[in-house]
């Protein structure tokens, strides 16, 4: 049996992280993502790709859900002790 490959995570200099994913979506969702990219492009006056549009939507959904700003310290609190994994349990 083969072991599934885990997505790689890159730490970026500005403090963000980059994660490469494959996302399965309907054509309607893809069209909506393209429309969102178009709105961003109109607002910024430059070309915008689907990746940037998806990132923007994720940030917007975090803001709607009441998440603190992306630069806030302690944005992702540690899980309760019973939910923590032991080292090496990845």
LINGIQUI-V527105 format. One record per helix or strand of 3 or more residues. SS is the DSSP state (hx for helix, st for strand). FROM is the first residue (numbers start at 0). TO is the last residue. If there is no record, write none. Layout:
SS FROM TO
SS FROM TO
This chain:
st 8 10
st 16 18
hx 26 43
hx 49 63
hx 80 82
